[in-house]
Amino acid sequence: MIQQLKIGTSWVRGIVGQGLTPELIVDFASAFGTWVEGRPVVIGRDTRRSSVMLRAAVVSGLLSPGSKVIDMGVSTTPLVCFAVRELGAAGGICITGSHNDAAWNALKFVGPHGGLLTTIESEELLDIYHASAFQTAPRDHVPNVVPAPEIGDRYIEHLVSALDLELIRKRRFRLAVDYNNGASAGISSRFLEELACEVIPVNEEPSGEFAHPPAPSISNMAQLAEVVTESKAELGACINVDGDRIGFVTETGQALSEEYTIALAALNRLSRRPGPIVTSFSTSHLVDIVAEKHDHKVIRTSVGESHVVDRGLEEGAVLAGEGSGGVAALPISTTFDGLLTLGMVLESMASQGTGLSDLVSHLPRFFMKKGELRLEPVAAYKAVRHFREAYAEMSPGCSDGGVRVAWEDAWLHVRVSNTEPLLRVIVEAREEKRANQLYEEAMVLAEQSSS
């Protein structure tokens, strides 16, 4: 069972009932309540059926060390993060499996700054958890669970403050938005109404019975592409079930890889607020092309929201994001936010007076291939060592413990997954033949080295 549980910076994730059990959740929540010294904590959950059960475990774990629980109910991760800052809470816990399928769930831990825990904060939390050093509130001082005050309007004002509102409103966009039965339909409709958009909702009922796998990838946007074409919408948006990631469909019905998201968000953002962009080692070179046009640099770091956002804040970056469809507009937001990213893409379209397909046509085309091998951690790290040896002459390596090799026309990144028992292989090249060749060679080497 232990292989079905993953503990990373700022989160614990696993298959419900196997690695991820209510008992474990109680202990992690107790550790978090101890870490915040019994001060108030904001919680929110996605629409998965298991999230109701895990919410009860989280509440129990937080009340025990004396933390008042401010319950947002069904809520997006960005809204919980905003509430932590807005309400002055000591931290937050988001109960969401995010991009993983319905069998999985997770806790995302939010610091008092409204972003996922930093590496140092996460280490402090894990020390408390592993030592089972949980504080206990006196019996007559156990706090209450209270509903969160209505802060949706303030959150929307917060998003709008980062955008050219009047420019977007003048276009009166017609959008098709796929919520995938997740947590974002309610707050999204209010936000898009503020932007004077006409919305054609898809899978908006927050039932938790997902219409398709949660990740906003090309393979999961077939239904949305049909709706865009049939309704003559100007854009299709597929929002992750907890609202942190987003993918797009053009007005012609072309579903775009989520690798386009950060590049599209950067188009107009960089013209309004200059600065560097921070992204991961696995993200497409597309964002580098956009940054170069504005004479700004791209800084790469380890895969994971907390890694790219923390580095972005350190570097004074204007954007931090990944090829997963997750983007944070710094410093106004300290977490990936699908709605704010949607607003930035609409702003780019309004500024250029064009459609999404035209924006995409002005970006160079790269060919990316992604693969994975299901391997236990020991075998996965063994494979990484073999890649490092195979490419020794090119001085491979990167700060995430994986291997990244770059040529003039291509790059290869091999790493152990942070969220699942997998070895991930990512290749990108300017020519499709070159990408296929590098990918096939890498997968053969991965299979041989892991056996």
FIKOL-126666 format. One record per residue: x, y, z of N, C-alpha, C in turn; residue in one letter. Coordinates in steps of 0.001 Angstrom, whole numbers, padded with zeros to 6 digits, always signed. Each point is the difference from the previous one (the first is absolute). Layout:
! residues N
XYZXYZXYZA
...
! end
This chain:
! residues 451
+000807-001195+000000-000807+001195+000000+000855+001267+000000M
+001222-000096+000559+000763+001208+000215+000329+000716-001304I
+000090-000753-001125+000298+000638-001263-001159+000857-000498Q
-001185-000122+000607-001141+000794-000423-000113+001295+000804Q
+001054+000344+000748+000023+001240+000763+001227+000796-000402L
-000194+001269-000324+001101+000868-000376-000027+001229+000902K
+001141+000319+000579+000129+001190+000835+001018+000914-000663I
-000415+001207-000321+000885+000945-000658-000020+001331+000708G
+000689+000960-000594-000004+001341+000550-001415+000551-000045T
-000568+000262+001148-001306+000663+000160-001204-000911-000199S
+000157-001325-000154-001179-000832-000195+000278-001455+000384W
-001100-000706+000220+000038-001459+000136-001102-000540-000896V
+000315-001015-000800-000911-000451-001052-000004-001523-000056R
-001163-000589-000280-000028-001447-000110-001345-000520-000467G
-000084-001312-000183-001253-000654-000365-000824-000167+001272I
-001225+000461-000038-000858+000001+001183-000299-001427+000438V
+000155-000255+001300-000262-001322+000556+001189-000918-000044G
+001027+000395-000740+001232-000791-000037+001089+000808+000719Q
+000804+000726-000757+001009+000829+000655-000610+001149+000775G
-001089+000551-000518-000615+001174+000614-001222-000436+000808L
+000143-000006+001324-001065-000457+000891-000430+001141+000923T
-001210-000080+000571-000434+001032+000944+000953+000148+001185P
+000551-001112+000474+000921+000065+001135+001227+000841-000340E
+000534-000217-001200+001167+000768-000421-000356+001480-000135L
-001188+000287-000543-000428+001387-000185-000149+000706+001349I
-000564-000694+000989-000120+000589+001345+001384+000392+000523V
+000976-000883-000165+001336+000285+000502+000640+001181-000730D
-000153+000060-001326+000575+001123-000737-000678+001318+000383F
-001319-000032+000169-000709+001214+000407+000402+000413+001412A
+000202-000964+000896+000460+000310+001353+001390+000616-000028S
+000849-000525-000870+001344+000568-000152-000082+001439-000507A
-000930+000239-000957-000132+001354-000539-000542+000946+001080F
-001000-000447+000753-000523+000825+001085+001058+000313+001035G
+000878-000956+000261+001118+000226+000916+000992+000995-000597T
+000272-000160-001307+000946+000900-000678-000464+001450+000058W
-001315+000234-000124-000520+001378+000064-000304+000416+001439V
+000379-000847+000955-000140+000297+001429-001448+000248+000404E
-000899-000793-000599-001395+000064+000390-000748+001231-000465G
+000567+000725-000950-000685+001186-000531-000980-000406-001117R
-000863+000918-000450-001045-000351-000979+000558-000509-001327P
-000714-000954-000588+000377-000604-001280-001215-000014-000918V
+000198+000405-001243-001050-000053-001023+000073-001343-000710V
-001154-000638-000216-000016-001240-000772-001020+000113-001134I
+000218-000767-001040-000943-000085-001115+000218-001326-000694G
-000991-000454-000757+000115-001309-000646-000519+000058-001419R
+000477-000952-000804-000560-000144-001336-001242-000881+000078D
-000526-000414-001135-001297-000686-000026+000101-001519+000025T
+001187-000564+000124+000132-001455+000058-000802-000544+001181R
-000567-001171-000188-000754-000616+001096+000895-000251+001210R
+001240-000384-000238+000900-000264+001121+000360+001267+000761S
-000165+001170-000624+000359+001247+000673-000901+000291+001194S
-001240-000501-000033-000901+000183+001142+000556-000747+001212V
+000426-001237-000213+000576-000793+001083+001284+000633+000519M
+000878+000395-000911+001279+000563+000414-000183+001339+000702L
-001036+000747-000382-000283+001264+000673-000278-000235+001481R
-000768-001057+000317-000293-000315+001396+001284-000328+000764A
+000911-000724-000637+001267-000346+000643+000852+001240+000219A
+000022+000895-000981+000765+001242+000126-000533+000848+001152V
-001323+000136+000087-000603+000786+001071+000390-000558+001366V
-000098-001323+000163+000363-000630+001270+001461+000261+000348S
+000856-000154-001010+001421+000206+000247+000349+001420+000369G
-000692+000970-000561+000282+001409+000292-000573+000441+001344L
-001180-000490+000344-000622+000398+001259+000801-000504+001202L
+000600-001161-000140+000717-000595+001122+001115+000892+000543S
+000849+000604-000839+001030+000898+000536-000501+001428+000247P
-001308+000238-000214-000573+001287+000363-000192+000995-001120G
+000066-000438-001246-000191+000928-001127-001478+000165-000330S
-000468+001225-000004-001331+000266-000525+000000-000289-001493K
-001031-000680-000477-000084-000374-001407-000975+000927-000720V
+000501+000679-001020-000829+000861-000841-000285-000786-001272I
-001214-000470-000135-000342-000970-001049-000590+000704-001215D
+000708-000085-001125-000459+000586-001256-000948-000924-000750M
-000160-001245+000471-000833-000956-000718+000633-000372-001327G
-000847-000265-001003+000517-000272-001341+000615+001288-000542V
+001278-000035-000293+000713+001226-000352+001216-000327-000843S
+000390+000917-000849+001222-000183-000777+001215+000239+000887T
+001112-000576-000393+001250+000216+000725+000413+001466+000006T
-000050+000719-001142+000372+001417+000046-000862+000829+000938P
-001297-000343+000122-000873+000751+000898+000368-000258+001460L
+000346-001234+000341+000449-000303+001366+001275+000787+000304V
+000935+000016-000942+001253+000731+000198-000262+001491+000202C
-000917+000550-000784-000352+001413+000161-000621+000242+001364F
-000865-000907+000432-000671+000157+001294+000999-000011+001149A
+001043-000812-000098+001020-000026+001052+000599+001390+000183V
+000359+000637-001116+000595+001339+000088-001027+001045+000422R
-001170-000072-000599-001018+001021+000243-000495-000025+001447E
-000104-001182+000577-000523-000139+001358+001096+000000+001057L
+001253+000044-000425+001101-000005+000948+000139-001316+000743G
-000366-001095-000648+000093-001318+000629+001457-000455+000065A
+000251-000989+000847+001362-000510+000161+000403-000941-001120A
-000983-000493-000745+000280-000914-001092-001278-000578-000562G
+000144-000941-000911-001166-000609-000625+000286-001421-000438G
-001049-000786-000131+000110-001358-000538-001048-000160-001099I
+000459-000327-001190-000890-000276-001127-000104-001512-000157C
-001207-000507+000037-000238-001441-000151-000354-000236-001460I
+000972-000410-000778-000217-000140-001438+001039-000908-000626T
-000449-000850-000908+000905-000830-000781+000509+000705-001231G
-000458+001236-000231+000459+000834-001105-000087-000749-001333S
+001134-000182-000682+000002-000585-001341-000054-001523+000004H
+000127-000634+001177-000051-001465+000059-001424-000511-000175N
-000144-001270-000392-001330-000546-000236-000749-000195+001318D
-001257-000425-000099-000899-000001+001151+000415-000962+001102A
+000836-000978-000301+000448-000936+001031+000957+000666+000984A
+000615+001098-000428+000988+000689+000818-000632+001192+000714W
+000641+000404+001088-000325+001269+000640+001252+000484+000714N
-000077+001209+000554+001205+000573+000593-000356+001138+000934A
+000967+000374+000808-000039+001239+000768+001079+000918-000553L
-000383+001235-000313+000970+001031-000331+000079+000952+001187K
+001206+000246+000479+000194+000840+001173+000400+001412-000423F
-000713+000978+000538+000188+001402-000361+000572+000755+001196V
+001020+000807-000249+000608+000790+001065-000742+001301+000229G
+000385+000770+001018-000672+001268+000311+000124+001040-001101P
+000936-000205-000916+000214+000894-001139-000990-000267-001129H
-000817-001052+000123-000992-000306-001023+000517-000822-001148G
+001191-000536+000112+000553-000902-001006+000276-001356+000619G
+000263-001001-000832+000352-001316+000531+001255+000107+000861L
+000113-000891+000964+001135+000050+000908+001324+000013-000749L
+000936+000794+000485+001347-000012-000544+000703-001283+000446T
+001173-000249-000560+000752-001198+000362+000306-000022+001493T
+000425+001120+000549+000332+000056+001428-001250-000221+000851I
-001105+000645-000354-001249-000181+000744-000461-001455-000043E
+000131-000609-001176-000405-001394-000150+000851-000924+000866S
+001294+000266+000074+000883-000808+000842-000385+000125+001468E
-000374+001201+000428-000441+000188+001386-001265-000819+000278E
-000943+000039-000944-001239-000761+000163+000274-001497+000068L
+000861-000489-000888+000303-001433-000024+000722-000450+001261L
+000838+000862+000553+000673-000346+001259-001031-000237+001102D
-001021+000873+000060-001055-000154+001005-000789-001282-000257I
-000327-000245-001280-000775-001194-000350+000744-001279+000361Y
+001247-000103-000421+000756-001235+000233+000269-000241+001485H
+000122+001064+000761+000241-000139+001439-001297-000196+000781A
-001143+000151-000691-001320-000051+000666-000044+000960+001189S
+000668+001147-000170+000084+000990+001080-001143+001008-000129A
-001217-000479+000187-001181+000845-000194-000403+000650+001323F
-000238+001301-000049-000520+000647+001194-001487-000338+000146Q
-000506+000088+001213-001396-000334+000280-000646+001143+000768T
-001120+000486-000509-000702+001085+000670-000714-000527+001241A
-000087+000800+001055-000782-000407+001173-001446-000301-000387P
-000597-000939+000700-001348-000449-000349-000996+001158-000056R
+000136+000971+000900-000945+001115+000039+000392+001132-000937D
+001036-000221-000831+000414+001030-000954+000031-000520-001444H
-000706-001083-000267-000079-000501-001377-000834+000985-000821V
+000542+000528-001076-000695+001044-000767-001136-000559-000861P
-000626+000906-000755-001123-000364-000853+000411-000059-001459N
-000884-000609-000775+000076+000096-001461-000961+001101-000415V
+000500+000982-000744-000848+001122-000392-000008+000122-001515V
-001122+000417-000578-000014+000229-001447+000824+001228-000343P
+000559-000007-001183+000796+001144-000430-000910+001169-000336A
+000424+001195+000309-000771+001161-000445+000002+000067-001521P
-000963+000658-000584-000094+000103-001454+001129+000889-000525E
+000977-000631-000613+001116+000784-000528+000139-000166-001513I
-001008-000625-000617+000059-000189-001446+000129+001306-000754G
-000749+001022+000423+000069+001289-000688+001392+000611+000125D
+000590-000119+001184+001339+000557+000192+001032-000759-000840R
-000208-001307-000125+000900-000799-000834-000091+000434-001460Y
-001204+000211-000483-000177+000438-001385+000607+001384-000205I
-000192+000905+000955+000634+001324-000087+001519-000150-000070E
+000517-000943+000766+001435-000278+000017+000485-000454-001381H
-000750-000892-000651+000370-000461-001338-000067+001128-001015L
-001085+000743+000053-000232+001062-000972+001071+001089+000096V
+000524+000223+001214+001012+001051+000185+001269-000272-000788S
+000217-001265-000406+001194-000354-000770-000224+000107-001503A
-001231+000344-000414-000367-000015-001419-000431+001374-000483L
+000029+000175-001322-000571+001202-000620-001485-000293-000215D
-000798+000301+001009-001401-000413+000019-000784+000587-001170L
+000137+001281-000230-000799+000638-001056+000363-000532-001376E
+001275-000283-000215+000434-000559-001281-000682-001339-000255L
-000052-000850+001019-000633-001315-000148-001508+000149-000164I
-000615+000863+000783-001456+000177-000067-000461+000448-001379R
+000792+000820-000658-000398+000513-001322-000138-001118-001024K
+000755-001097+000183-000059-001089-000975-001245-000870+000172R
-000573-000023+001202-001182-000821+000282+000179-001415-000574R
+000996-000657+000529+000367-001334-000469-001124-001012+000218F
-000078-000927-000917-000901-001146+000114+000865-001225+000247R
-000126-000612+001175+000884-001072+000412-000765-001278+000292L
+000635-001140-000254-000475-001286+000488+000970-000439+001091A
-000534-000302+001189+000864-000332+001133-000390-001369+000559V
+000973-000900+000034-000205-001354+000524+000507-000043+001439D
-000923-000178+000949+000348-000052+001423+000269-001428+000474Y
-000295-000988-000829+000231-001408+000306-000575-000398+001353N
-001171+000537+000330-000718-000364+001230+000832+000253+001259N
+000892+000984-000099+000871+000330+001113-000512+001158+000833G
+000919+000703+000649-000354+001002+001011-000095+001423-000525A
+000279+000228-001279+000197+001379-000447-001185+000665-000687S
-001087-000723-000268-001084+000572-000803-000588+001268+000614A
-000298-000023+001295-000650+001138+000626+000832+001264-000040G
+001232-000070+000474+000846+001199+000038+000406+000416-001402I
+000143-000968-000921+000377+000325-001374-001092+000817-000690S
-001259-000399+000188-001093+000726-000664-000068+001437+000495S
+000272+000219+001281-000019+001359+000545+001145+000834-000568R
+001158-000615-000113+001164+000686-000552-000225+000370-001459F
-000497-000941-000794-000186+000258-001428-001149+000972-000254L
-000963+000018+000883-001045+001018-000095+000601+001389+000196E
+000930+000112+000925+000684+001276+000238+000792+000435-001231E
+000479-000978-000781+000748+000313-001226-000917+000177-001206L
-001316+000004+000236-000999+000181-001061+000097-001092-001061A
+000276-001227+000419+000096-001124-000928-001313-000785-000017C
-000352-000492-001161-001100-000945-000121+000589-001397+000139E
-000543-000794+000916+000591-001300+000305-000936-001136-000385V
+000553-000978-000701-000705-001246-000297+000613-001049+000919I
-000691-000366+001096+000585-000926+000973-000031-001449-000485P
+001030-000732+000338+000109-001418-000330+000365-000750+001286V
-000755-001035+000322+000264-000810+001194+000112+000872+001249N
-000995+000857+000227+000083+000964+001099-000523-000529+001330E
-000790-001081+000005-000542-000517+001253+001138-000520+000880E
+000153+000520+001226+001124-000406+000862-000241-001356+000670P
-000196-001018-000799-000384-001318+000503+001181-000852+000426S
+001175+000334-000488+001164-000840+000288+000099-001220-000884G
-001020-000253-000820+000055-001081-000995+000586+000607-001270E
+001307-000009-000098+000687+000737-001042-000349-000520-001392F
-000285+000929-000908-000346-000364-001374+001198-000573-000754A
+001188+000338+000445+001233-000488-000624+001122+000150+001030H
+001173-000572-000241+001109+000174+000940+000276+001484+000250P
+000441+000358+001202+000065+001409+000389+001009+000877-000747P
+001138-000526-000400+001032+000851-000593-000506+000694-001265A
+000290+001295-000182-000473+000736-001178+000877-000246-001224P
+000089-001243-000430+000851-000389-001124-000828-000196-001262S
+000680-000103-001135-000680-000128-001294-000974-001171+000002I
+000425-001138+000532-000841-001190-000026-001275+000159+000812S
-000034+000955+000921-001171+000202+000853-000885+001157-000449N
+000286+000570-001168-000766+001164-000449-000796-000248-001275M
-000231-001267-000345-000750-000313-001217-001424+000539+000068A
-000680-000208+001124-001370+000501+000141-000025+001518-000070Q
+000925+000640+000677+000053+001468-000013+000237+000524-001407L
+000868-000658-000766+000278+000436-001374-001268-000058-000853A
-000822-001039+000204-001255-000105-000735-000957+001135+000373E
-000075+000303+001288-000886+001084+000454+000457+001334-000575V
+001291+000251-000014+000523+001248-000559-000402+000143-001461V
+000174-001071-000767-000323+000046-001426-001495+000193-000236T
-000809-000761+000728-001444+000061-000207-000598+001334+000457E
+000528+000564+001056-000556+001241+000560+000647+001255-000565S
+001039-000194-000841+000743+001128-000568+000589+000888+001107K
+000500-000641+001032+000668+000727+001077+001356+000501-000484A
+000484+001055+000640+001293+000572-000384+001157-000704+000686E
-000315-000780+001012+001043-000680+000756-000641-001064+000870L
+000698-001096+000208-000424-001016+000950+001026-000094+001108G
-000471-000133+001244+000904-000111+001143-000368-001234+000811A
+000984-000813+000319-000197-001200+000819+000720+000222+001327C
-000771+000113+001088+000557+000326+001311+000112-001265+000846I
+001146-000182+000610+000221-001141+000883-001028-000007+001133N
-000258-001167+000595-001093-000133+000961+000190+000839+001256V
+001247+000418+000303+000180+000882+001153+000408+001408-000417D
-000109+000297-001306+000144+001365-000473+001411+000520-000136G
+001016-000847+000118+001366+000528-000045+000629-000050-001391D
-000497-000872-000891+000591-000154-001324-001060+000205-001073R
+000461+000355-001212-000945+000271-001076+000629-000325-001350I
-000826-000503-000912+000410-000240-001376-000978+000672-000934G
+000369+000165-001272-000803+000795-000918-000295-000709-001319F
-001135+000405-000595-000408-000420-001335-000202+001260-000820V
+000545+000046-001208-000153+001181-000843-001407+000067-000592T
-000331+001134-000599-001322+000177-000598-000227-000924-001190E
+001083-000607-000515-000127-000950-001105-000228-001428+000504T
-000020-000181+001336-000195-001326+000568+001273-000769+000227G
+001148+000662-000085+001282-000663+000231+000332+000011+001492Q
+000104-001174+000593+000407-000102+001400+001510+000178+000083A
+000445+000881+000873+001414+000305+000142+000607-000772+001166L
+001226-000415-000175+000732-000591+001118+000048+001001+001147S
-000054-000514+001227+000098+000892+001158+001358+000703+000065E
+000960-000446-000833+001284+000686-000087-000150+001425-000555E
-001084+000260-000715-000228+001338-000550-000452+001001+001060Y
-000527-000480+001132-000680+000887+000935+000895+001113+000522T
+001184-000333+000499+000860+001033+000565+000491+000968-001074I
+000253-000509-001212+000441+000888-001082-001099+000981-000390A
-001241-000472-000091-001122+000878-000348-000251+001037+001089L
+000145-000410+001259-000190+000939+001104+001071+001084-000011A
+001189-000363-000461+001121+000948+000019-000083+001056-001093A
-000754-000252-001059+000003+000894-001166-000267+001450+000374L
-001094+000238+000711-000332+001376+000353+000494+000380+001385N
+000145-000991+000876+000463+000265+001353+001377+000659+000007R
+000906-000464-000864+001352+000548-000041+000028+001427-000533L
-000951+000346-000846-000029+001363-000519-000510+000986+001045S
-000776-000502+000965-000554+000862+001047+000901+000061+001228R
+000693-001078+000293+000861-000044+001183+001265-000786-000326R
+001083+000668-000322+001227-000699-000388+000622-000754+001162P
+000706-001065-000338+000685-000805+001008+000251-001396-000512G
+000768-000776+000728+000293-001377-000427-001197-000928+000202P
+000086-001168-000608-000971-001077+000176+000731-001191+000596I
-000619-000632+000978+000573-001222+000569-000880-001180-000398V
+000638-001037-000508-000731-001206-000387+000847-001219+000349T
-000498-001180-000332+000687-001230+000385+000892-000526-001124S
+000831-000957+000366+000887-000623-000981-000774-000744-001081F
-001257-000371+000264-000776-000808-000933-000920+000821-000904S
+000000+001306+000125-000934+000840-000750+000530+000330-001389T
-000910+000100-000955+000361+000272-001396+000812+001289-000162S
+000814+000005-001041+000812+001170-000354-000858+001144-000538H
-001285-000225-000197-000890+001061-000495+000065+001245+000869L
+000027-000179+001305+000010+001156+000893+001297+000788-000144V
+001092-000680-000332+001261+000712-000231-000110+000922-001211D
-000699-000467-001046-000163+000817-001211-000773+001271+000316I
-001076-000116+000771-000790+001174+000371+000839+000961+000846V
+000746-000541+000952+000826+000843+000872+001083+000725-000796A
+000605-000700-000958+001044+000618-000808-000521+001175-000807E
-001233-000090-000489-000587+001108-000770-000157+001251+000843K
-000157-000190+001313-000137+001143+000909+001319+000313+000704H
+001076-000676-000437+001328+000215+000568+000047-000337+001486D
-000687-001089+000383+000023-000462+001380+000530-001433+000041H
+000445-000408+001156+000603-001323+000126-000963-000999+000630K
+000285-001274-000242-000724-001106+000611+000956-000741+000920V
-000443-000223+001221+000787-000728+000996-000684-001336+000238I
+000775-001084-000055-000586-001330+000170+000418-000608+001337R
-000941-000731+000585+000244-000628+001293-000756-001329+000063T
-000042-000616+001169-000619-001310+000155-001488+000033-000298S
-000524-001150-000442-001426-000140-000278-000787+000089+001303V
-001138+000687-000048-000865+000113+001169-000366+001436+000280G
-001268+000221+000331-000493+001357+000222+000796+000754+001051E
+000245-000634+001136+000705+000717+001066+001409+000391-000429S
+000660-000857-000780+001354+000307-000457+000009+001212-000936H
-000877+000013-001006+000042+001093-000972-000520+001306+000606V
-001018-000063+000852-000521+001224+000607+001006+000588+000988V
+000587-000845+000842+000998+000497+000954+001177+000637-000716D
+000469-000666-001057+001130+000561-000766-000430+001293-000689R
-001234+000034-000475-000500+001207-000645-000024+001184+000947G
-000434-000224+001231-000018+001078+000988+001424+000457+000337L
+000925-000940+000071+001399+000332+000270+000593+000861-001116E
-000382-000304-001239+000588+000664-001169-000759+001265-000415E
-001097+000310+000691-000806+001138-000424-000653-000227-001343G
-000417-001246-000247-000573-000376-001294-001409+000552-000164A
-000404+000139-001259-001344+000464-000303-000968-001163-000150V
+000522-001158-000380-000796-001218-000131+000810-001185+000509L
-000709-000961+000572+000605-001283+000350-000991-001077-000413A
+000455-000989-000731-000943-001013-000461+000700-001182-000627G
-000816-000958-000425+000530-001232-000574-000799-000406-001230E
+000500-001022-000682-000695-000535-001157-001208-000824+000352G
-000373-000038+001264-001195-000713+000457-001265+000823-000188S
+000138+001283-000393-001141+000895-000079-000161+000859+001246G
+000935-000114+000938-000044+000794+001225+000869+001236-000115G
-000583+001177+000304+000722+001273-000096-000377+000881+001176V
+001003+000658+000589-000230+000996+001041+000497+001346-000495A
-000832+001040+000106+000389+001366-000355+000548+000661+001258A
+001312+000137+000045+000663+000538+001187+000107+001530-000087L
-000031+000702+001132-000177-000514+001360-001462+000000+000471P
-000929+000345-000893-001396+000114+000431-000555-001340+000452I
+000492-001078-000600-000443-001339+000367+001211-000832+000370S
-000122-000813+001035+001114-000850+000419-000333-001471-000203T
-000950-000257-000881-000376-001377-000310-000481-000076-001442T
+000041-001188-000602-000558-000182-001332-001486+000314+000047F
-000476+000744-000983-001402+000410-000005-000534-000043-001429D
-000870-000984-000274-000541-000162-001346-000826+001176-000458G
-000757+000624+000902-000840+001134-000392+000835+001219-000365L
+001007+000295+000804+000854+001143-000317+000745-000245-001309L
+000410-001251-000225+000661-000336-001266-000945+000196-001174T
-001249-000409+000158-000998+000227-001046-000145+001488-000275L
-000048+000806+001050-000100+001443-000177+001177+000564-000772G
+001210-000494+000276+001180+000499-000702-000035-000370-001479M
-000497-001206-000320-000094-000407-001408-001062+000825-000721V
-001135+000249+000643-001021+000873-000595+000560+001400-000222L
+000799+000480+000925+000616+001317-000148+000935+000033-001201E
+000761-001086-000201+000883-000082-001173-000813+000054-001289S
-001106-000743-000053-000856+000006-001183-000617+001379-000228M
-000464+000635+001074-000624+001319-000129+001022+001044-000428A
+001199-000096+000536+001039+000967-000328+000401-000079-001468S
+000066-001233-000511+000404-000192-001397-001178+000100-000962Q
-001208-000004+000543-001182+000065-000854-000121-001208-000906G
+000348-001164+000528+000050-001191-000843-000547-001205+000753T
-000038-001131-000689-000448-001236+000621+001160-000793+000554G
-000317-001030+000769+001049-000808+000619+000829-000721-001058L
-000633-000448-001060+000749-000725-001034+001052+000897-000648S
-000295+001287-000115+000972+000923-000578+001175+000201+000949D
-000274+000104+001300+001089+000117+000965+000908-001220-000074L
-000600-001164-000100+000773-001243-000053+000820-000080-001285V
-000571+000485-001099+000693-000086-001293+001289+000810-000026S
+000114+000992+000874+001205+000816+000048+001065-000578+000937H
-000312-001114+000623+000987-000689+000827+000639-001117-000821L
+001298-000242+000183+000647-001092-000732-000558-001343+000439P
+000138-000982-000839-000501-001325+000343+001140-000881+000477R
-000205-000602+001153+000934-000979+000522-000723-001340+000118F
+000771-001058-000008-000574-001342+000116+000463-000601+001328F
-000975-000283+000855+000304-000550+001318-000609-001388+000134M
+000759-000893+000616-000498-001334+000302+000242-000269+001481K
-001027-000517+000657+000091-000316+001418-000319-001474+000202K
+000786-000658+000797-000249-001403+000310+000289-000289+001453G
-000390-001166+000431+000217-000378+001391+000120-001505+000122E
+000743-000423+000990+000109-001416+000351-000419-000137+001454L
-000873-000962+000278-000426-000223+001385+001096-000759+000720R
+000696+000703+000867+001127-000574+000726-000061+000403+001463L
+000399-000921+000864+000150+000345+001404+001199+000939+000137E
+000050+000818+001060+001052+001009+000134+001426-000522-000185P
+000319-001164+000568+001363-000524-000117+000365-000229-001464V
-000900-000623-000754+000254-000262-001422+000038+001292-000802A
-000857+000959+000353-000043+001268-000724+001304+000770+000171A
+000507+000055+001223+001256+000718+000231+001186-000735-000623Y
-000099-001316-000076+001036-000770-000697+000030+000389-001475K
-001177+000159-000599-000077+000408-001405+000605+001384-000205A
-000260+000924+000927+000566+001347-000104+001525-000056+000002V
+000571-000849+000855+001458-000136+000049+000552-000482-001339R
-000717-000928-000633+000452-000501-001307-000055+001099-001064H
-001018+000835+000038-000061+001123-000942+001169+000955+000231F
+000309+000243+001259+001107+000908+000301+001316-000550-000543R
+000176-001306+000108+001207-000633-000528+000017+000019-001529E
-001163-000254-000615-000072-000061-001463+000308+001342-000647A
-000356+001099+000685+000220+001331-000558+001085+000759+000756Y
+000936-000738+000574+001029+000614+000841+000797+001078-000722A
+000241-000193-001293+000808+000960-000747-000697+001351-000145E
-001306+000035+000202-000758+001244-000168-000299+000666+001348M
+000658-000459+001049-000181+000558+001342-001479+000094+000373S
-000696-001124+000018-001427+000031+000289-000271+000295+001470P
-001250+000313+000289-000381+000207+001393-000781+001279+000167G
-000803+000049+001035-000745+001192+000337-000379-000092+001466C
-000475+001081+000557-000179+000090+001448-001126-000881+000531S
-000808-000614-000881-001077-000860+000486+000440-001453+000176D
+001298-000258-000177+000505-001356+000161-000141-000853-001236G
-000593+000554-001052-000160-000730-001244+001139+000272-000953G
-000251-000229-001275+000992+000239-001048-000634+000870-001073V
+000670+001099-000334-000454+000845-001101+001176+000232-000940R
-000214-000323-001271+001022+000142-001026-000561+000888-001094V
+000784+000991-000441-000475+000932-001027+000949+000009-001192A
-000599-000060-001193+000715+000198-001248-000458+001334-000591W
+000551+000379-001112-000391+001269-000620-001442-000035-000469E
-000484-001181-000391-001347-000106-000569-000967-000819+000842D
+000428-000448+001199-000854-000903+000774+000480-000061+001443A
-000840-000601+000854+000406-000290+001378-000723-001246+000500W
+000591-000614+001028-000533-001207+000623+000031+000188+001512L
-001104-000350+000656-000060+000071+001460-000558-001323+000525H
+000716-000623+000909-000421-001246+000632-000007+000234+001508V
-001110-000350+000645-000079+000228+001448-000955-001009+000638R
+000136-000145+001297-000922-000819+000779-001201+000865+000370V
-001208-000511-000232-001216+000758+000271-000118+000375+001468S
-000513+001206+000255-000268+000446+001362-001324-000534+000536N
-000888-000414-000895-001370-000305+000411-000415-001454-000167T
+000736-000767-000818-000370-001389-000251+001260-000843-000138E
-000099-001340+000146+001178-000877-000151+000372-000158-001475P
+000556+001051-000580+000287+000032-001429+001363+000620-000271L
+000606-000426-001100+001128+000697-000589-000546+000764-001200L
+000203+001290-000019-000532+000831-001089+001112+000348-000991R
-000341-000066-001286+000935+000307-001083-000652+001057-000883V
+000658+001137-000162-000542+001098-000813+001051+000417-001020I
-000418+000097-001253+000880+000401-001096-000685+001098-000796V
+000762+000997-000422-000542+001027-000902+001053+000342-001045E
-000458+000191-001254+000908+000334-001092-000725+000868-001023A
+000766+000660-000843-000581+000842-001043-000561-000827-001151R
+000501-001200-000177-000468-000887-001058-000629-001243+000615E
-001107-000454-000567-000714-001156+000543+000857-001259-000049E
+000720-000186-001101+000844-001183-000143+001048-000051+001103K
+000588+001146+000287+001025+000083+001043-000599-000319+001375R
-001188+000522+000277-000664-000274+001277-000297-001489+000148A
-000508-000613-001070-000312-001431+000043+001248-000840+000243N
+001082+000383-000661+001252-000745+000129+000517+000062+001444Q
+000069+001210+000552+000501+000160+001363-000899-000715+001008L
-001300+000081-000227-000950-000636+000915+000161-001517-000006Y
+000075-000583-001194+000140-001461-000099+001299-000467+000648E
+001079+000741-000232+001276-000356+000608-000083+000085+001526E
-000658+001023+000491-000111+000193+001447-000851-001088+000649A
-001095-000373-000636-000866-001017+000575+000690-001371+000019M
+000751-000300-001044+000762-001258-000026+001015-000024+001131V
+000718+001113+000163+001011+000087+001062-000670-000107+001373L
-001170+000616+000163-000709-000049+001272-000415-001424+000348A
-000528-000718-000977-000435-001377+000227+001183-000913+000309E
+001111+000196-000710+001170-000834+000226+000628+000275+001363Q
+000076+001254+000371+000698+000368+001238-000800-000293+001245S
-001308-000167-000159-000857-000246+001172-000169-001495+000283S
+000455-000829-000917-000200-001454+000166+001129-000630+000811S
! end
